[in-house]
Amino acid sequence: MESGNLKVSTFFIARPGNAGLKSGSKNKEPEFMNQELLRIVENIARDKNIDKESIFQDLEAAMVSAARKHFGVGPDSDIAVHIDRTSGIITAFMDGAEIDIQKLGRIPAQTAKQVIIQKIRADERDSIYTEYVQRRGEIVNGIVGRFEGGVLVINLSSRVEAILPKSEQISGESHHPGERIRAMILEVREQSSQVKIVLSRTHPDFIRRLFELEVPEVAERIIEIKALAREAGYRTKIAVDSVDDKVDPVGACVGVRGSRIRNIVDELGGEKIDIVPWSDSSQILISNALRPAKVSEIAICFELGRATVVVGEDQLSLAIGKHGQNVRLAARLTGWDIDILTPTEYNREVDRLTACISKIEGVDDTFVDKLLALGIISVLDLEEVGTQPLVEELEVAPDLAERIVRAAEESAKEAAAEEKLTQAEGLLKQEKQRLEKKRKPK
């Protein structure tokens, strides 16, 4: 940056033979110097992406500072400097009288040089901030420059650096200086005297932007990514929908022979991506989200925000996934808490609920079916929802509703005393123990 500023500063350092010349004298000031000034301004504006007018204003302000220092006057004196934007001719006045910028000595010129450097740096900083703050959420290409601790410093251009913090790097990936890299602009902020651009490769929106780049239908909004859940470096689930009935959203995202999705997976270093069709029906969406597992039955409880999903024992490990990843991502994708039960476990819970309800006077045989329709499949669910949905949804008398909930509480205590884990909970516990054992130092 300073090379251009050094050249500009030479315009008002005194030169032998022209110390008495006035700045605006067209006959005596060499024409090539005017053109050289314009050329330097043009180069700085292009290289630093700064508006030329801002540079001219910076130069004029620097010359005013130099003149004040040279003549030993304060801010009360009226000093004005103007650079003709077309010819490059400099005119300067102090208290109405024309002065000669060329008469300034080296010390005022050095002052002017420092002012120019500071102002152009500030202009460049503002230019970078304005450009990149508007690009938040975009994917950018860069070259790995160096490591600072665990932080990668990425060169986005010859004048712009960004950082990729350790927390925003995909686990297991390694990078080396000179390597080309793609990342999403996560944050842009002004910090002390510089602009800090933070990149991310782990943010869920990084996946969205990659699909926009690889799948034209997503970029054109024919296909919409309705929901996305990600555990960076391991697995991502996305739910897609199409505004055009003739376009298969899943097939378009996968591409011919998997070409489109393969490009995205390669960019992510092998991270698995599950693409499922979106549905406005919560039950269908949950069933899709739990793929590749096949779901037998789903009970939705809106009061608890919970979905109880029944899968065959042969589908249990698929539904849960490695380290519980499949069910965890499905829950985040759909926005529902998901409990996985086998048919045997589901029937046991319903039988316990039926046995509890049948003892209460004033409750008919169809009441359990009504509870199941509300997604209440166990005494624990009934205890948790309380009396309100029974009174409002099923039109049960308040005193009867209280007796039902009290009975459920007693039965829930008995169930808790048994301390029997569901098969899904048992598998999750085993996965957790296995993971913890791996992490222990040998």
C-alpha positions in Angstrom: 0.0 0.0 0.0 2.7 2.5 0.9 4.5 2.5 -2.4 1.7 4.5 -4.0 1.5 6.8 -1.1 5.2 7.5 -1.2 4.9 8.5 -4.8 2.0 10.8 -4.1 4.0 12.5 -1.2 6.7 13.5 -3.6 4.4 16.0 -5.2 4.7 18.4 -2.3 8.3 17.9 -1.2 10.4 21.0 -2.2 12.5 20.5 -5.3 15.5 22.6 -6.3 14.6 25.3 -8.8 10.9 25.5 -8.2 10.6 26.6 -4.6 9.0 29.9 -5.5 6.5 28.5 -8.0 2.8 28.6 -7.2 0.9 25.4 -7.3 -1.7 26.6 -9.9 0.8 28.0 -12.4 0.1 26.0 -15.6 3.1 27.5 -17.4 5.7 26.7 -14.9 4.6 23.4 -13.3 5.7 20.4 -15.5 2.7 18.9 -17.2 3.9 15.4 -16.8 3.8 15.7 -13.0 0.1 16.5 -13.2 -0.6 13.4 -15.3 1.6 11.3 -13.0 -0.5 12.3 -10.0 -3.7 11.3 -11.9 -2.1 8.0 -12.9 -1.1 7.2 -9.3 -4.6 8.0 -8.1 -6.1 5.8 -10.8 -3.7 2.9 -9.8 -4.5 3.2 -6.1 -8.2 3.3 -6.7 -8.0 0.2 -8.9 -5.7 -1.8 -6.7 -7.3 -1.0 -3.4 -10.9 -0.9 -4.7 -11.3 2.7 -3.4 -13.4 5.4 -4.9 -11.1 7.9 -6.7 -12.9 10.9 -5.2 -12.1 9.6 -1.7 -8.4 9.5 -2.6 -8.5 13.0 -4.0 -10.1 14.2 -0.8 -7.5 12.4 1.2 -4.7 14.1 -0.8 -6.3 17.5 -0.3 -6.7 16.9 3.5 -3.1 15.7 3.7 -1.8 18.9 1.9 -3.9 21.1 4.2 -2.2 19.3 7.2 1.3 19.8 5.6 0.5 23.5 4.9 -0.6 24.1 8.5 2.7 22.5 9.8 4.8 24.5 7.3 3.3 27.9 8.1 2.8 27.2 11.8 -0.9 28.0 11.8 -3.7 26.4 13.7 -7.2 25.3 12.7 -8.5 28.9 12.8 -6.6 29.7 9.6 -8.6 29.1 6.5 -6.5 26.8 4.3 -8.0 25.2 1.2 -6.4 22.8 -1.3 -8.1 21.7 -4.6 -6.8 19.1 -7.1 -8.4 19.4 -10.5 -9.8 15.9 -11.2 -9.2 16.3 -14.9 -5.8 18.0 -15.3 -4.2 17.2 -11.9 -3.4 20.8 -11.3 -3.2 21.7 -7.6 -4.4 25.1 -6.3 -4.0 26.1 -2.6 -5.1 29.2 -0.7 -4.6 30.4 2.9 -6.9 33.2 4.2 -7.8 34.0 0.6 -4.2 34.3 -0.7 -2.8 31.7 -3.1 0.1 29.7 -1.6 2.6 27.3 -3.2 2.3 23.7 -2.1 5.7 23.0 -3.8 7.4 25.2 -1.1 6.6 22.8 1.7 9.7 21.3 3.3 10.4 17.6 3.9 9.1 17.5 7.5 5.6 18.8 6.5 5.7 16.5 3.5 6.4 13.5 5.8 3.4 14.6 7.8 1.3 14.7 4.7 2.6 11.2 3.7 1.5 9.8 7.1 -1.9 11.4 6.8 -2.3 9.9 3.3 -1.3 6.5 4.5 -3.7 6.5 7.4 -6.6 7.9 5.3 -6.1 5.4 2.4 -5.8 2.5 4.9 -9.1 3.7 6.4 -10.7 4.0 3.0 -9.4 0.5 2.0 -10.8 -0.9 5.3 -14.2 0.7 4.7 -14.1 -0.6 1.1 -13.4 -4.2 2.3 -16.0 -4.0 5.0 -18.7 -2.7 2.7 -17.9 -5.3 0.0 -17.8 -8.4 2.3 -20.5 -7.5 4.8 -22.9 -7.6 1.8 -21.6 -11.1 1.0 -22.3 -12.8 4.3 -23.7 -16.2 3.7 -21.9 -16.5 0.3 -19.3 -19.1 -0.6 -15.9 -17.7 -1.4 -12.7 -19.3 -2.9 -9.4 -18.7 -1.2 -5.9 -20.0 -0.8 -4.6 -21.2 2.6 -1.9 -18.8 3.6 -0.6 -19.8 7.0 -1.6 -21.3 10.4 -1.9 -19.3 13.5 -2.4 -21.8 16.3 -5.4 -23.8 15.1 -6.7 -21.0 13.0 -6.3 -21.0 9.2 -5.5 -17.7 7.6 -7.1 -17.7 4.1 -6.1 -15.3 1.3 -9.2 -14.2 -0.5 -7.3 -11.8 -2.7 -4.0 -9.9 -2.8 -5.4 -7.4 -0.3 -7.9 -9.4 1.7 -7.3 -12.0 4.4 -9.9 -14.1 6.3 -9.7 -16.6 9.1 -11.2 -20.1 9.4 -11.3 -20.8 13.2 -10.8 -24.3 14.5 -14.4 -24.4 15.5 -15.5 -23.8 11.9 -13.2 -26.4 10.4 -14.6 -29.8 9.5 -13.4 -32.5 12.0 -10.7 -34.7 10.4 -9.8 -32.4 7.6 -6.3 -31.2 7.1 -5.0 -28.3 5.0 -1.7 -27.0 3.9 -0.3 -23.6 2.7 -1.0 -23.0 -1.0 -4.1 -25.2 -1.1 -7.3 -23.9 -2.6 -10.2 -23.9 -0.3 -13.9 -23.0 -0.3 -15.8 -21.7 2.7 -18.8 -19.6 3.6 -18.5 -16.0 4.9 -20.0 -16.4 8.4 -19.2 -13.0 9.9 -17.7 -9.7 9.0 -16.9 -7.1 11.7 -14.7 -4.1 12.2 -12.1 -4.8 14.9 -9.7 -2.1 16.1 -7.9 -1.0 12.9 -8.8 -3.9 10.7 -11.7 -5.8 9.2 -12.2 -9.4 10.5 -13.7 -11.8 8.1 -14.7 -15.1 9.7 -15.3 -18.2 7.4 -17.0 -21.4 8.1 -17.1 -24.9 6.6 -19.3 -26.4 9.4 -22.3 -24.1 9.3 -25.5 -25.7 7.9 -25.9 -22.9 5.4 -22.6 -24.0 3.9 -24.5 -27.1 2.7 -27.3 -24.9 1.3 -24.9 -22.7 -0.7 -23.1 -25.8 -2.1 -26.5 -27.2 -3.3 -27.2 -23.8 -4.9 -23.9 -24.0 -6.8 -24.3 -27.6 -7.8 -28.0 -27.9 -8.4 -29.4 -25.2 -10.8 -33.0 -26.0 -9.7 -32.1 -25.0 -6.2 -30.4 -21.8 -7.3 -33.5 -21.0 -9.4 -35.8 -21.7 -6.5 -37.6 -24.5 -8.4 -36.4 -26.8 -5.6 -36.5 -25.5 -2.0 -34.5 -26.9 0.9 -37.2 -26.8 3.5 -35.2 -28.1 6.5 -31.6 -29.1 7.2 -29.8 -30.8 10.1 -26.1 -31.3 10.2 -23.3 -32.8 12.2 -20.3 -31.5 10.3 -17.9 -34.1 9.0 -20.2 -37.0 9.7 -23.8 -36.7 8.4 -26.3 -34.2 7.0 -30.1 -34.6 6.5 -32.0 -32.3 4.2 -35.7 -32.2 3.3 -36.5 -30.8 -0.2 -39.6 -29.8 -2.0 -40.4 -28.8 -5.6 -42.7 -26.0 -6.8 -42.9 -27.8 -10.1 -44.7 -31.2 -10.1 -42.7 -32.3 -13.0 -39.4 -32.0 -11.1 -38.4 -34.7 -8.7 -36.6 -32.8 -5.9 -34.7 -35.7 -4.6 -33.6 -37.0 -8.0 -32.6 -33.5 -9.2 -30.4 -33.0 -6.1 -28.8 -36.4 -6.5 -28.1 -35.9 -10.3 -27.5 -38.4 -13.0 -25.7 -41.4 -11.5 -25.2 -39.3 -8.3 -23.0 -36.8 -10.1 -24.3 -33.7 -8.3 -24.4 -35.1 -4.8 -21.0 -36.7 -5.3 -19.4 -33.2 -6.0 -20.8 -31.9 -2.7 -19.7 -35.0 -0.7 -16.2 -34.7 -2.2 -16.1 -31.0 -1.2 -17.1 -32.0 2.4 -14.4 -34.8 2.6 -16.9 -37.7 2.4 -19.6 -36.4 4.8 -22.7 -38.5 4.3 -25.8 -36.6 3.0 -29.4 -38.0 3.2 -31.9 -36.2 0.9 -35.5 -36.9 1.8 -38.8 -35.5 0.4 -40.5 -32.8 2.4 -44.1 -33.2 3.6 -46.5 -30.9 5.4 -47.7 -34.0 7.3 -45.5 -34.4 10.4 -46.0 -38.2 10.4 -44.8 -38.6 6.8 -41.9 -36.2 7.3 -40.8 -38.1 10.4 -41.0 -41.3 8.6 -38.9 -39.9 5.7 -36.4 -38.3 8.1 -35.7 -41.7 9.8 -34.7 -43.4 6.5 -33.1 -45.8 5.7 -35.1 -47.3 8.6 -38.7 -48.5 7.8 -41.3 -47.1 10.2 -44.3 -49.2 11.3 -46.3 -46.6 13.2 -46.1 -43.0 14.5 -48.0 -41.4 17.3 -47.8 -37.6 17.5 -48.4 -35.8 20.7 -48.8 -32.1 20.0 -49.0 -31.2 23.7 -45.6 -32.7 24.4 -44.0 -31.9 21.0 -43.1 -35.6 20.9 -43.4 -38.4 18.3 -43.4 -42.0 19.4 -42.1 -44.1 16.5 -42.6 -47.8 16.3 -40.1 -49.8 14.2 -39.4 -53.5 13.9 -36.5 -55.0 15.9 -34.6 -55.6 12.7 -34.9 -51.8 11.9 -34.0 -50.6 15.4 -30.3 -50.1 14.8 -31.0 -48.4 11.5 -33.5 -46.0 13.0 -31.1 -45.0 15.8 -28.0 -44.9 13.7 -24.3 -44.8 14.7 -23.9 -43.1 18.0 -27.7 -42.2 17.8 -26.9 -39.9 14.9 -29.9 -40.9 12.6 -32.6 -40.3 15.2 -30.9 -37.2 16.5 -30.6 -35.6 13.1 -34.2 -36.7 12.3 -35.4 -34.9 15.4 -33.6 -31.7 14.5 -34.8 -31.9 10.9 -38.5 -32.3 11.8 -38.6 -30.2 15.0 -40.0 -33.1 17.0 -38.7 -35.1 20.0 -38.6 -38.7 18.7 -38.9 -41.8 20.9 -38.1 -45.1 19.2 -40.0 -48.2 20.4 -40.3 -51.8 19.2 -43.8 -53.2 18.7 -43.4 -55.2 22.0 -42.4 -52.1 23.9 -45.3 -50.1 22.4 -47.8 -52.7 23.3 -46.5 -53.0 26.8 -46.9 -49.2 27.3 -50.4 -49.3 25.9 -51.4 -52.3 28.1 -50.1 -50.5 31.2 -52.1 -47.4 30.2 -55.2 -49.5 29.6 -54.9 -51.3 32.9 -54.5 -47.9 34.7 -57.6 -46.3 33.0 -59.8 -49.4 33.4 -59.7 -49.1 37.2 -61.2 -45.6 37.2 -65.0 -45.3 37.6 -66.7 -43.3 34.9 -64.3 -44.1 32.1 -65.6 -46.1 29.2 -63.7 -48.6 27.0 -63.1 -46.2 24.1 -61.2 -43.7 26.3 -57.8 -45.3 25.7 -58.3 -45.1 21.9 -59.0 -41.4 22.3 -55.8 -41.0 24.3 -53.8 -42.8 21.6 -55.3 -40.5 19.0 -53.8 -37.6 21.0 -50.4 -39.3 20.9 -50.6 -40.3 24.6 -49.4 -43.9 24.6 -48.2 -44.4 28.2 -48.9 -43.4 31.8 -45.8 -41.3 31.7 -47.2 -39.3 28.8 -50.6 -38.9 30.6 -48.9 -37.8 33.8 -46.8 -35.2 31.8 -49.7 -33.7 29.8 -51.9 -33.2 32.9 -55.6 -32.5 32.9 -55.8 -29.6 30.4 -55.9 -31.7 27.1 -58.4 -34.2 28.7 -60.8 -31.3 29.6 -60.3 -29.3 26.4 -59.8 -32.0 23.8 -61.8 -34.9 25.1 -64.4 -32.9 27.1 -63.8 -34.8 30.3 -65.1 -33.3 33.5 -62.4 -31.6 35.5 -62.8 -33.8 38.6 -62.7 -36.9 36.5 -59.6 -35.6 34.6 -57.8 -35.1 38.0 -58.6 -38.6 39.1 -57.3 -40.0 35.7 -54.0 -38.0 36.1 -53.6 -39.1 39.7 -54.0 -42.7 38.7 -51.4 -42.2 35.9 -49.0 -40.7 38.4 -49.2 -43.8 40.7 -48.8 -46.1 37.8 -45.9 -44.1 36.5 -44.1 -44.4 39.9 -44.5 -48.2 39.6 -43.1 -48.1 36.0 -40.1 -46.0 37.2 -39.4 -48.4 40.0 -38.9 -51.2 37.4 -36.1 -49.1 35.8 -36.3 -51.0 32.5 -34.7 -49.3 29.5 -36.3 -49.6 26.1 -34.2 -51.4 23.5 -33.5 -48.0 21.8 -32.3 -46.5 25.1 -30.2 -49.6 25.7 -28.5 -49.3 22.3 -27.9 -45.6 22.8 -26.3 -46.4 26.2 -24.0 -49.0 24.7 -23.0 -46.6 21.9 -22.2 -43.9 24.5 -20.1 -46.3 26.6 -18.3 -47.5 23.5 -17.5 -43.9 22.5 -16.3 -43.0 25.9 -14.0 -46.1 26.0 -12.5 -45.0 22.6 -11.7 -41.6 24.0 -10.0 -42.9 27.1 -6.2 -42.8 26.8 -4.5 -46.2 26.6 
